[in-house]
Amino acid sequence: METRCLCLLLVCVLSLNHATADNGSVKKMKMQYTGMPLLKFQICVSCGYRRVFEEYTRVLTQRYPDIRIEGENFLPQPLYRHTASFLSVFKLAVIGLIILGKSPFTFFHMETPGIWLWAQENKIYACMMVFFLSNMIENQCMSTGAFEVTLNDMPVWSKLQAGHLPSMQQLVQILENEMKLSAHMDSLPHRRA
């Protein structure tokens, strides 16, 4: 019976993780669909930069109505993503075992440690601690601090390199310069080899 409960708990946790998995796709935040140039933001959503992106988008679409703006989450390295995914599943399994009152250590013929006995006596507090501690580590793994801006796939700003977000004035100045340069390059006659 105990083995069945553990197997059922494991199947439920794995199916929940599979249902909520990212599968490598990135949810894009498309703000405008028309226009020629593409201004793309890759941001750290867990750092709270989504609100900054939305504010910049609002101002830039008013100033440049013909520009297309897209935003997406800048994903961390695969090791950190997999660690966060593992912790998400592991957290649910540990909470489930605490609630069921089952010790995984008896399954492996090990002596049950004192912390597990304490968790069985204080189930609510132990579940909350596991949940919040795991979430803190997961968020740290998924946090990149990125705010990368490209115009037509050419980098124009990188918070990872500069160390800070661009001000609106800096971003407007960069876009003005890039668009003038692009217009100038388009007006030059093409030479044939």
N, C-alpha and C positions, 0 to 999 in steps of 0.2 A: 504494500500500500504506500509506504514512504517513497519507494522508488518511482511508483506511478505519479505521485504528486510532484516529485522533482522533475520528472520527464515532462509532465503536462505544463508545469511552470516554465521550463526551458523552451518548449514549443511555443507557448503564448508569447514569451518575451522575444524570441527570434522572429515570429510572424509580425509582431508589433513593430520591431525594428525594420523589417523588410518593407512593411507598408509605409513607414515614414521615411525611408531612406531617400537620399538625394539622387542616387544613381548617376552622379557625375554631372547632372544638368544644373544649370544656374538659372534661377528665376530672374528674368530681366524686368527692370522697371522702365518701361517705355513711356516717355512723357509727350513725345510729339512724333508724328509719322511722315510729315511732308518736308520737302526741302532738299537741297543738294548736299551741303557739308554735313558730316556726322561727327558730333562731339560726344565722346563716350567717357563715362565715369566708371571706374572700378573702385568700389569703396568697401570699407570694413563696416558692415551693417551692425555687428555686435558692439562696435565702438561708438555707435550713436551718430554716425555720419550720414545716415539716410535723410535726416531733417536738414542738414547742411546742403546735401545734394538737391533736395526739393526746393529749398530757398534759392540756390544758384540757378536752378532750372527755371523757376518763375521769373527771375530777373533777366536771365539771358534770352528767354523766349520773347520777352517784351522788347528787348534791345535788338535781337537778331531773329525776326520772325521766320526767315527762310532756313534756319539751322535745325537739324534733326538731333535730338538729345536722347541718349540712352544711358541707363545705369544698371550695374550688376554688382553682385557681391564678389569681392576679391577673396578667393579661396586660399586658405593656408596650405602649406606643404602637405602631401599625402600622409606622412607619418602623423602629423597633428590631427588631421581629419579622421584617420582611422583610430587614433587614441581616443578622441572625443566620442566616436561612434561606439567603440568598445565600452567606454565608461557609461554611456547611456544605457546599454543593455545590462551591464554588470550591476549598475545601480538598481534597476528594476528587479533583477534576480535576487539581490541581497535584501531589498525591501520585502519582496514576496516571501522569502525564507524567514525573515523576522516575523512577519505577520502570521505565517503558518505555524511558527514555533518549531521549525525543523532545523536541525544542525547539520550543515554540510560536512562537518568534520567527522561525524560518525560514519558517513558514507565512505570516507577514505580511511577509516579505522584509526583516526587520530584523536588525541585528547582534546576536548572542547576548551578553548581558551577562556579566560575570565571575562574578556570584553564581550564575547558572544553571550555568556551567561547574563552579563549586565544588560545587554541589548534585549534579551528575552524578558527580563524583569521590567524594563522601561521601553516598551515597544514604540510608543508614540514619539518619545524623545529620540530614540535611536533611528527611527525612520526619517525623522526630520533632519537629523545630523547627516545621515547618509545622503539624503536628497540634496541638501544645500551644499555640502562639501563636494559632491560629485558635480553639481551644476557649476560651482565656482571653477573647478579644474577644467570642465568642458568648455566653458566660456573663455578661459585663458588659452586653451588649445586653438580655439576657432578665431581668436582675435589676432588680426594682422596689423592693424593701425594704418592700413593703406587708404590713400585717396589719390588714385592715379587718373590723369586726364589725358586723353588723346583726341586729336583732331584729324579725321580721315586716316586713322591708324598710325599717326605720327605722334610720339609722346610730346606733350606740351607742359606737363607738371607731374611731379612725383613726390608725394609726401614722404615716401620711404627714403628718398635721396635728400630732399630739402629739409626734412625734419619738422615741417609745419604745414598747415593748410594754406592754400593761396587765399589772399584777400580777394574780394570781388573786383577791386581796382586792378590787381595784378592779373587776374584771369581775363578781364576785359582787354587789358593792354596786350597780353599774349595773343588773344584771339584776333585783335585788330592787326597786329604785326603779321601773324600767320596768314590771315585772309588777304592782306595787302601783298604779301610775298607770293601767295598763290595766284592772285589776279595778275601780278606782274609777270610771273612765269608763263601763265596762259596766253598773255598778249605777245610774247616773244615769237618771232617766226621760227618754224621748225626747220632744221637743216637736215638734209638727206645725206647719207654717207655714200 
